Amino acid sequence: MSSPNPTCAVFDCIDAHTCGNPVRVVTSNRPALRGDTMGEKRRHFLSEYDWIRTGLMFEPRGHDAMSGSILYPPSADGHDLGVLFIEVSGCLPMCGHGAIGTVTVALEHGLVTPQTPGLLKLDTPAGSVEARYEMDGSHVDSVTLENVPAFLHSTGLEIEIPVLGRIELDVSYGGNFYAIIEPQPDYPGLDAFSVDDIRRYSPEIRNRINELGEFVHPEDDSIRGVSHVMWTDRAVRPEASMRNVVLYGDRGIDRSPCGTGTCARMAQLVARGDLEIGQPFVHESVIGSLFTGCAIRTARVGSRDAIIPTVTGWARVTGQNRIRIDDRDPYAHGFLLA
């Protein structure tokens, strides 16, 4: 496959959602990528094949909250499946809701044969992720991810946003870097903000926080920069611990509780003593769906204290389609409205 496509590229996809957030799994016509690791392959994909991501994720074939994955043979020994995570914001190192949806699709449609029943080992750009799953007949009932190590990067950062005011936040990593905003004088909580407010303020917050300094993974300098903004509040559902709304890309609002965001949030809470190792953490989304997380043990990432987090959720397949990216189309590589 060349870049851009010579005439028309056709991609078979299986669509699903994880707790409300979309997952489009690309099952055919994946580009051949250079690299000995999924991280190196991610860099090659971004440099030469990002038109596939924008064509499949952006309008008119996708939308401003679209997310998905491309399946590969694993690059690392002992793994079942290699995964690149694509969404409107880029080709991510890791995506929790995307991994839950990808595992569900791959198992239900016979795209992978696990080496160990009940366990899929995913080779991702962020590292090794174990996915344990429960079956109900031929359907996947739930998936529990044991994610890459998560850690709190920075605390007490302050930025000034016109109209909104002064905001204090932390930056935490759970597979991506998150700016985490908790209730405070100029942000009284989610009930005071509409989804449009979150969309309006979050990109500026992300820009301002990235101007303060570099946020770089200690063991992989290709993972850098705050990409997601998480607004937190008390839970609404009685079984939930806390609630959040996450923005990704320019306008994407995560309908799920956000998998890597849940891991980042747990790392923040453990670091300041508000969550114990082994204590369940039930995270509520903007639509009321739930992930159950847990910091199962401590770890180190470079010189930083970290946790090994798990996240449990579910996904359901919604359909199958064949998508064309035709270079005769002026919107072949997609667009997003500001």
BELRA-V117277 format. One record per residue. N is the residue number from 0. RES is the residue in three letters. SS is DSSP state (alpha for helix, beta for strand, coil for the rest). PSI is psi in whole degrees, -180 to 180 (999 if undefined). OMEGA is omega in whole degrees, 0 to 359 (NA if undefined). Layout:
# BELRA-V117277
n: [N/N]
res: [RES/RES]
ss: [SS/SS]
psi: [PSI/PSI]
omega: [OMEGA/OMEGA]
This chain:
# BELRA-V117277
n: [0/1/2/3/4/5/6/7/8/9/10/11/12/13/14/15/16/17/18/19/20/21/22/23/24/25/26/27/28/29/30/31/32/33/34/35/36/37/38/39/40/41/42/43/44/45/46/47/48/49/50/51/52/53/54/55/56/57/58/59/60/61/62/63/64/65/66/67/68/69/70/71/72/73/74/75/76/77/78/79/80/81/82/83/84/85/86/87/88/89/90/91/92/93/94/95/96/97/98/99/100/101/102/103/104/105/106/107/108/109/110/111/112/113/114/115/116/117/118/119/120/121/122/123/124/125/126/127/128/129/130/131/132/133/134/135/136/137/138/139/140/141/142/143/144/145/146/147/148/149/150/151/152/153/154/155/156/157/158/159/160/161/162/163/164/165/166/167/168/169/170/171/172/173/174/175/176/177/178/179/180/181/182/183/184/185/186/187/188/189/190/191/192/193/194/195/196/197/198/199/200/201/202/203/204/205/206/207/208/209/210/211/212/213/214/215/216/217/218/219/220/221/222/223/224/225/226/227/228/229/230/231/232/233/234/235/236/237/238/239/240/241/242/243/244/245/246/247/248/249/250/251/252/253/254/255/256/257/258/259/260/261/262/263/264/265/266/267/268/269/270/271/272/273/274/275/276/277/278/279/280/281/282/283/284/285/286/287/288/289/290/291/292/293/294/295/296/297/298/299/300/301/302/303/304/305/306/307/308/309/310/311/312/313/314/315/316/317/318/319/320/321/322/323/324/325/326/327/328/329/330/331/332/333/334/335/336/337]
res: [MET/SER/SER/PRO/ASN/PRO/THR/CYS/ALA/VAL/PHE/ASP/CYS/ILE/ASP/ALA/HIS/THR/CYS/GLY/ASN/PRO/VAL/ARG/VAL/VAL/THR/SER/ASN/ARG/PRO/ALA/LEU/ARG/GLY/ASP/THR/MET/GLY/GLU/LYS/ARG/ARG/HIS/PHE/LEU/SER/GLU/TYR/ASP/TRP/ILE/ARG/THR/GLY/LEU/MET/PHE/GLU/PRO/ARG/GLY/HIS/ASP/ALA/MET/SER/GLY/SER/ILE/LEU/TYR/PRO/PRO/SER/ALA/ASP/GLY/HIS/ASP/LEU/GLY/VAL/LEU/PHE/ILE/GLU/VAL/SER/GLY/CYS/LEU/PRO/MET/CYS/GLY/HIS/GLY/ALA/ILE/GLY/THR/VAL/THR/VAL/ALA/LEU/GLU/HIS/GLY/LEU/VAL/THR/PRO/GLN/THR/PRO/GLY/LEU/LEU/LYS/LEU/ASP/THR/PRO/ALA/GLY/SER/VAL/GLU/ALA/ARG/TYR/GLU/MET/ASP/GLY/SER/HIS/VAL/ASP/SER/VAL/THR/LEU/GLU/ASN/VAL/PRO/ALA/PHE/LEU/HIS/SER/THR/GLY/LEU/GLU/ILE/GLU/ILE/PRO/VAL/LEU/GLY/ARG/ILE/GLU/LEU/ASP/VAL/SER/TYR/GLY/GLY/ASN/PHE/TYR/ALA/ILE/ILE/GLU/PRO/GLN/PRO/ASP/TYR/PRO/GLY/LEU/ASP/ALA/PHE/SER/VAL/ASP/ASP/ILE/ARG/ARG/TYR/SER/PRO/GLU/ILE/ARG/ASN/ARG/ILE/ASN/GLU/LEU/GLY/GLU/PHE/VAL/HIS/PRO/GLU/ASP/ASP/SER/ILE/ARG/GLY/VAL/SER/HIS/VAL/MET/TRP/THR/ASP/ARG/ALA/VAL/ARG/PRO/GLU/ALA/SER/MET/ARG/ASN/VAL/VAL/LEU/TYR/GLY/ASP/ARG/GLY/ILE/ASP/ARG/SER/PRO/CYS/GLY/THR/GLY/THR/CYS/ALA/ARG/MET/ALA/GLN/LEU/VAL/ALA/ARG/GLY/ASP/LEU/GLU/ILE/GLY/GLN/PRO/PHE/VAL/HIS/GLU/SER/VAL/ILE/GLY/SER/LEU/PHE/THR/GLY/CYS/ALA/ILE/ARG/THR/ALA/ARG/VAL/GLY/SER/ARG/ASP/ALA/ILE/ILE/PRO/THR/VAL/THR/GLY/TRP/ALA/ARG/VAL/THR/GLY/GLN/ASN/ARG/ILE/ARG/ILE/ASP/ASP/ARG/ASP/PRO/TYR/ALA/HIS/GLY/PHE/LEU/LEU/ALA]
ss: [coil/coil/coil/coil/coil/coil/coil/beta/beta/beta/beta/beta/beta/beta/beta/beta/beta/beta/coil/coil/beta/beta/beta/beta/beta/beta/coil/coil/coil/coil/coil/coil/coil/coil/coil/coil/coil/alpha/alpha/alpha/alpha/alpha/alpha/alpha/alpha/alpha/alpha/alpha/coil/alpha/alpha/alpha/alpha/alpha/alpha/alpha/alpha/coil/beta/coil/coil/coil/coil/coil/coil/coil/beta/beta/beta/beta/beta/beta/coil/coil/coil/coil/coil/coil/coil/coil/beta/beta/beta/beta/beta/beta/beta/coil/coil/beta/beta/beta/coil/coil/coil/alpha/alpha/alpha/alpha/alpha/alpha/alpha/alpha/alpha/alpha/alpha/alpha/alpha/coil/coil/coil/coil/coil/coil/coil/beta/coil/coil/beta/beta/beta/beta/beta/beta/coil/coil/beta/beta/beta/beta/beta/beta/beta/beta/beta/beta/coil/coil/beta/beta/beta/beta/beta/beta/beta/beta/beta/beta/beta/beta/beta/beta/beta/beta/beta/beta/beta/beta/beta/beta/beta/coil/coil/coil/beta/beta/beta/beta/beta/beta/beta/beta/beta/coil/coil/coil/beta/beta/beta/beta/beta/coil/coil/beta/coil/coil/beta/coil/coil/alpha/alpha/alpha/coil/coil/alpha/alpha/alpha/alpha/alpha/alpha/alpha/alpha/alpha/alpha/alpha/alpha/alpha/alpha/alpha/alpha/alpha/alpha/coil/coil/coil/beta/beta/coil/coil/beta/beta/beta/beta/beta/coil/beta/beta/beta/beta/beta/beta/beta/beta/beta/coil/coil/coil/coil/coil/coil/coil/beta/beta/beta/beta/beta/beta/beta/coil/coil/coil/beta/beta/coil/coil/coil/coil/coil/alpha/alpha/alpha/alpha/alpha/alpha/alpha/alpha/alpha/alpha/alpha/alpha/alpha/coil/coil/coil/coil/coil/coil/coil/coil/beta/beta/beta/beta/beta/coil/coil/coil/coil/coil/beta/beta/beta/beta/beta/beta/beta/beta/beta/beta/beta/beta/coil/coil/beta/beta/beta/beta/beta/beta/beta/beta/beta/beta/coil/beta/beta/beta/beta/beta/beta/beta/beta/beta/beta/beta/beta/coil/coil/coil/coil/coil/coil/coil/coil/beta/coil/coil/coil]
psi: [128/175/125/176/145/-43/-61/123/137/131/124/133/149/123/143/178/146/110/33/-17/137/150/115/111/119/121/-2/161/31/144/146/128/142/152/149/-12/164/-28/-43/-37/-35/-44/-40/-43/-47/-34/-26/-25/21/-17/-27/-46/-52/-37/-37/-26/-39/166/152/1/-20/-146/-180/-1/16/145/155/-165/158/130/140/158/146/147/-27/142/150/9/158/-31/135/142/131/132/122/143/-177/-27/-11/-166/106/150/-38/151/117/-52/-34/-38/-41/-45/-40/-44/-44/-48/-47/-41/-46/-24/13/31/-9/146/110/139/-34/118/135/-3/130/128/117/132/108/164/-27/-16/-165/131/125/132/111/136/153/131/147/90/-123/3/147/122/-41/160/133/118/131/104/176/161/140/147/151/124/-51/148/154/27/140/137/157/125/123/143/-49/-48/-153/129/131/139/165/157/127/152/132/23/-23/162/132/134/121/121/122/160/139/176/-43/4/89/-13/171/-29/-21/-5/137/168/-38/-36/-45/-45/-37/-44/-32/-46/-38/-40/-45/-44/-46/-41/-36/-21/-20/-27/-176/136/102/136/132/-23/0/97/-1/-13/104/151/140/123/-22/148/123/124/129/163/177/157/157/-47/137/-27/-6/151/-46/169/154/158/128/134/135/156/-151/-29/2/124/122/121/-22/173/-2/111/-57/-28/-39/-40/-43/-41/-43/-39/-41/-48/-40/-43/-32/9/16/-3/134/152/130/-5/127/145/110/118/131/140/180/-25/4/1/161/140/145/118/167/135/103/-23/168/164/-179/141/105/-124/7/142/143/174/157/112/152/152/130/132/-171/161/157/136/137/-18/177/146/165/118/133/135/102/124/-5/-16/122/-17/33/-40/11/171/158/138/140/999]
omega: [179/180/355/186/185/178/182/175/183/183/172/184/170/182/178/169/175/180/175/182/189/173/177/184/181/187/180/172/177/179/173/186/175/174/179/180/176/175/177/178/175/180/177/179/182/183/188/188/182/175/176/179/183/179/183/184/183/169/6/181/178/180/190/173/185/181/181/181/174/185/179/165/181/175/182/178/174/180/181/191/170/184/165/181/180/174/183/183/180/174/192/172/182/176/185/179/178/179/178/178/180/178/180/180/184/180/184/182/174/181/180/174/183/173/178/179/180/183/169/176/183/174/184/177/179/182/183/179/177/180/175/187/176/181/169/188/180/183/175/183/179/179/174/179/163/193/173/180/179/183/173/184/186/180/172/177/182/176/178/181/178/181/183/180/182/181/173/183/172/173/183/183/176/189/168/178/182/163/185/184/178/179/184/187/182/171/185/179/186/181/180/185/172/174/177/175/178/178/184/188/191/180/178/176/179/179/182/183/178/175/181/182/180/175/190/176/184/185/180/186/172/176/187/175/174/182/186/177/182/174/187/178/175/181/172/179/185/181/183/177/181/182/178/168/183/170/171/188/179/185/185/175/182/177/175/176/176/186/179/175/176/178/178/180/178/178/177/184/177/184/181/173/181/177/181/171/181/181/178/178/183/187/183/182/179/179/178/176/190/162/172/180/176/169/191/177/178/181/174/172/190/179/186/170/184/174/166/183/168/177/179/177/182/177/177/178/181/180/177/179/175/188/179/169/190/184/171/181/179/178/182/184/169/177/172/176/179/NA]
